Amino acid sequence: MRLGVLIVAVLGLGVVPLVAGCGSSSSSSSSSSSGGGKKTIAGLQANDHGTKTASSSGKTEVELDDFYFEPTVLQGKPGEQVELELKNEGKAEHTFTIDSQGIDQDLQPGDETEVMVTIPKSGAISFYCKFHKSSGMAGALAVTGGTGGGGGGTTTSGGGKGY
């Protein structure tokens, strides 16, 4: 009888680390797939994969991958028009959507396209994938060096870096 209780207790203790391991593994995998963590950008929760200054004299590459944009924040001068080269490097179909600029580009895996966007006059405006927005696939066009503000800015959550 005692041997049976001992075996159950040992097996029970062996399962706890496995279950905890699964949870923490899933959590780390989520964290690594989101690069620098999550941040709130122009009112949307986003998987953070960096900030880049958009080039007005050429194309600026934006990678669409499974559940993130890289870079996540594109900065530029107020009102500046920039050409983005969008590349879907993920395994799923993604979109690059900016409601306020009437942009909604669908890209199948491996597809590339160009799109002209306008940096806002102040603060930040969001872009997102309409299929994966709830999974943190979002980003923003922002004024270089701006702090946003008025609810349209970029804030950080989870201890990551702000833009």
Salt bridges, closest charged atoms under 4 A:
ASP48 OD1 - LYS39 NZ 3.93
GLU61 OE1 - LYS87 NZ 3.26
ASP66 OD1 - HIS94 NE2 2.90
GLU70 OE1 - HIS49 ND1 3.53
ASP104 OD2 - LYS130 NZ 2.90
ASP106 OD1 - LYS130 NZ 3.88
GLU114 OE2 - LYS59 NZ 3.58
